[in-house]
Amino acid sequence: MTKRRKFFVWAVAGVALLVMGVVIYGSLRWQQFKHEHGIVSLDVSGVRLSADHLSIGQLNLVRQQSPDERQAVAVRTLRLDFAERWQLLPLRSLVVDHVDAHWRPAADTPEAGQQGTLPNREQLEQWSVWLPRKGLVQSFSVTMPCERGDCTETGQLTWQLAETQPLSAAFDLQLRHQSHRLGLEGSAFEQGIDTHVDLALQLDGQQRVTMQNHFTPDADSTLWRGTLAMSELPEAPWLLEWLGRWLPDEPQALPELPEQMRLGAGWATHIDTSALSRTWEALDGEFRLSANLPAPWPVVGIGHVQGQLDLSARADKGFWLPTELSADLRLRPEKALTMELPAQLRPDAISLKITPRTARTTDATTLPLQVQISTAGPTTLSLEGPVSLNTAAPYSVSFEQTRLRLRSPTLPQQDLVLRGLDADLRLSGRVAQDAISIRLDRDSRLLLNSLAHGAELAATDLRMELAGIGIEAAITGGKLQNLAAKGKASVVAGELKHSALRVQGWRWNGNLSADRSQISLDGPLSNDAGLTLPVALKHNLVNSSTRVSATLPEVFLRAGNPLAATFADWPQALELSNGRIQGKTQLNLTASGPLEATATVSAKGLGGIYDRTELSGLDAELSANVQRNQLRLDITELTLREANPGFTFGPLRFNGEFSGPLSDLAKGRLAWSLAEVRLLGGRLWLDPGAADLAAEIQQLQANLRGLQLPLLLEAYPAEGLTGTGVIDGKMLLQRAEAGISIEQGSLKAREPGGALQFRSAKIQALGQSNPAMRLVTEALDDFHYDLLTSDLHYGADGKLDLGLKLHGRNPALEGGRPINFSINLEEDIPALLTSLQLSDRVSETIQRRVQERLR
């Protein structure tokens, strides 16, 4: 093989390898490009390339960058003409027979960011080089999601660019809907340093909206001047029906022949094209708008608007303030605007009426207005009053003699239900850029037919007087800071119902203080029963905890007992008519934790009746503590000077403590260091100890010393029975489910004994008629005993059994020989007390109670 032939073979092989390498590299790069841009498929057919044009018969592109996102474009018959033979730029024209596009965005597509910039002149010129001078899309069909599912729009697009001025252009977009057409025409051209952009909207071939824009570059911004005009829109019915597919709310049906509508706007403002996000924060300029909308018109992001508006406004570094304003508008807001409000507070419609009023001063920077706002819906609201706008720095809005009314038939909030809410507030104040100050004036009040909190608390005929309350707030960065309310207020409830209280009216008046962290109330709380409690309440809004402190001033019970008329659990059998009582308490409630509370009570000289016992001289010092649902009650002092259930005894003294679960106090524990009572000249007491009330049976050892037998016989209703002596004893007290009983009780007279005389006509007659009883009656006529003992048993049924043993003599009987007696006595103690209580030994009140029970 010659050298030339070898060289040729190697050259062919090298070219082949090079081509293969290029193909492989191109394929890899193409696969990488498809993966990066989510291209699922790209099909191109019918490609023809010549010296002056490129034509494609069919092009299909499908992109999918996430499982639920998909974009598909199908192009049919595309022709792109070049400038000259084999020269790509400038592109002369682009003609497309049909474009079919489908777009479904990802479900979690984030909203577009606020940051952005407008392209500058150099960028526009660079981009315009790659645009064909002329373009025509004969027809297109675009399908994308809308408020009613997927919507498809069809139309045609043409454009033309100037040959010599790269920023001079015109376009024509035509959209078709059924038998109607919507056309959007635009043109741009340069005139000196100004750039003009004009837009026009045509409906069924009639021009309806025009917009002119002039952009003039300045040192660090662009002056944007423009106008917008619309004189009539008879095509409104079919246009709203068409646009309704893209609106969140269904448009209202319009009359077949809507009235004329007008819309005109003009503006001149400086914008920063390098940072659109900061443009609105530093905007300077003027704006004027005049609108007459006889029928409801949808406004994106707001809702349906109807009425007239004339507005002139001026912007100073992004702060817009009207310089002229007149409005009579009705708005049906979009649901998105009111979704955060409770359902009962969401308005169906809002009316706004603003009219100029005569200024009190000649200050040109003050804009006086009369404002009326009202809403319709489940809850109605109205606001009416004069407003003054300060249109020069520092900007502010002042108002006075403004009336706000709010009415709602029902307003449920979690466990709280308000019915018949009627708020009538008279307002005055000032709203500035950095602060808000509002004062509630005279006759500001809030009325409620009823208020209920679950099944526990209910109040009717509520009235809140709010005159004098001031509301202050600071504004930083457009957000409220340090919002606070302070002043005097009063609340009156016609009836308050709670399981722990008797139904009656309540009142509170005092100081109210509230901010974003807490609410404080401080003032006296009183009711129809005459009870007055100075109360201080603090509710922490951050952790939902509440602290309540209440003081019971000294109450003199001779004038009546407001406690008994207030608390439903006050024992009906307890009547206090003398003495005085006072106390204080503090409650701590948390959002999820148990109640914590402390209380102290002091009573002096209490007197009255408990059940069928008269009480007098009751002194007590008590302190209670509740933690973790456990009650601890410390009884520092409990002294009862005298009690009279039919016979008088006392004083009674007790010192001790009680602890037990709030859910079942009957299972608590009672301990004492002192428990005694002076009884018939003697002393009855318990040794220091404790009792577990949860046990089925409690047994306590009681001791008796020094009981005077003459006083006992005086109290016992036995005719003609007297005696002397001192009795001591012990007994085992037992408490069980059946009641209280005494087991293993014993009594004994002290030495040297005493005497008994039983001198009764009935006893003497019994002795004369019964020889067996004659000796007994004669011996007991004057019996001197040296031994008196008795065992004692008292049953839960109230039966008292005594086994008496007597040893002694009667000096006048048979020479005073010794005599022994064994006597068994049985007494029904409840019946005995009843007989005593029917006598004049007790008050008429107790006698009446006993008689009522007997009946």
Protein Blocks (a to p, Z undefined) as FASTA:
>chain_A
ZZklmmmmmmmmmmmmmmmmmmmmmmmmmmmmmmmnopabdcdehiacdfkbccdfbdcd
dddfbfkbccddddehiadddfbehiabacfbdcdfbdcddddddfklccddfbdcdddf
klmmmmmmmpcfbdcdfbacdddddfkopadddddddddddfklmkbccddddddehjbc
cddddddddehjbccddddddeehiafbdcdddddddfklccdddddddfbdfklmmmmm
mmmmmpmbdcddddfbdcdddddddddddddfkbmklmmmmcccddddddddfbacddeh
iapcedddddddddeehiacdfbdcddddddddfklmmmpcfklpcfbdcddddddddfb
fcfkbccdddddddedjbdcdddddddddfbdcdddddehiacddddfbacehjbccehi
acdddddddddfkbccddddehiacddfbdcehjlbccehiacdfehiacddddeehiae
hiacedddddddfbacdfkbccddddddddddddfkbccdddddddfkopacdddddddf
klopacdddddddddfknopfklmmmmklcfklccfedcddddddddddfklccdddddd
ddehiacdehjaccehiacddddddeehiacdddfbacdfbacehiacdddddddddddd
fklmmlcccddfbdcddeehiacddddddddfkbmbdcdddddehiafklmmmmpccehi
aceddddddddddddfkbccdehiacddddebdadddddfklmmmmmmmmklmmmmmmmm
occdfbdcddddddfkopacdddddddddfkgghipacdddddddddfklmmmmmmmmmk
bcfklmmmmmmmmZZ
